[in-house]
């Protein structure tokens, strides 16, 4: 059984495998499929609770993953400041694994596809992909 | 014995989805090819340890994984064969609890991964599973 403790490495290898055998488009296709078909819990939370839903989703997942981050939520905006992405940390520590060069990009596509559907803008800034630092900013679009 | 640690168990659903994606879009043979790759990359340290220390290294790995994941299992030796009896697979049960669809060939990933890890280290394995129940018996022995 691929354990949760091994998943990030397996995920990374899946991106690399697809890219090498079927091109970058196949990796993007996977990411779209995960966003559309697997992240139903996030979609429900955002559609029903908006920014509170995002806060609920990411508090749960980032806590379980052991991320170092801060989160701010206001009525019309939501920010995650990621100081140490746990996924990037795993890939850095496991030197026998070659990180997929566009690994961080999956967070842009996966969540953007959902959040932008509900009247929000979504921006992710990769501050240091090597060290796993980024900033995710969501804003309610004006009427 | 390793302590149970907090895990993001939804990763099991994501992994299962990845396997299903490979099968549906590129065929089962590509799922197999991916798993063979995993054995050679992600599990290379485990292969190296098993080459050095034999079945006890595999036993330690399995005890660690199934303990931290909260599985219900027994592990021991029947003569020279290491036998892992999983009564409650933590991955299958988590996915069922969360109503995640489970890849048709999900349990095959254990069979294929084990096979490739063992082959690389000079061992063999078998897995008999009941995916619906979330139970299986995994056996490991030295190739002579």
HADDOCK unambig.tbl for C-alpha pairs under 7 A between the chains (distance, minus, plus):
assign (segid A and resid 1 and name CA) (segid B and resid 110 and name CA) 5.18 0.50 0.50
assign (segid A and resid 3 and name CA) (segid B and resid 65 and name CA) 6.35 0.50 0.50
assign (segid A and resid 4 and name CA) (segid B and resid 7 and name CA) 6.57 0.50 0.50
assign (segid A and resid 4 and name CA) (segid B and resid 8 and name CA) 6.63 0.50 0.50
assign (segid A and resid 4 and name CA) (segid B and resid 9 and name CA) 6.17 0.50 0.50
assign (segid A and resid 4 and name CA) (segid B and resid 11 and name CA) 5.85 0.50 0.50
assign (segid A and resid 4 and name CA) (segid B and resid 12 and name CA) 6.60 0.50 0.50
assign (segid A and resid 7 and name CA) (segid B and resid 11 and name CA) 6.45 0.50 0.50
assign (segid A and resid 9 and name CA) (segid B and resid 42 and name CA) 6.33 0.50 0.50
assign (segid A and resid 10 and name CA) (segid B and resid 38 and name CA) 6.64 0.50 0.50
assign (segid A and resid 10 and name CA) (segid B and resid 42 and name CA) 6.80 0.50 0.50
assign (segid A and resid 13 and name CA) (segid B and resid 38 and name CA) 6.98 0.50 0.50
assign (segid A and resid 17 and name CA) (segid B and resid 34 and name CA) 6.69 0.50 0.50
assign (segid A and resid 61 and name CA) (segid B and resid 8 and name CA) 6.71 0.50 0.50
assign (segid A and resid 64 and name CA) (segid B and resid 6 and name CA) 6.03 0.50 0.50
assign (segid A and resid 64 and name CA) (segid B and resid 7 and name CA) 5.56 0.50 0.50
assign (segid A and resid 64 and name CA) (segid B and resid 8 and name CA) 5.02 0.50 0.50
assign (segid A and resid 65 and name CA) (segid B and resid 7 and name CA) 6.49 0.50 0.50
assign (segid A and resid 65 and name CA) (segid B and resid 8 and name CA) 5.69 0.50 0.50
assign (segid A and resid 97 and name CA) (segid B and resid 41 and name CA) 6.49 0.50 0.50
assign (segid A and resid 97 and name CA) (segid B and resid 42 and name CA) 6.59 0.50 0.50
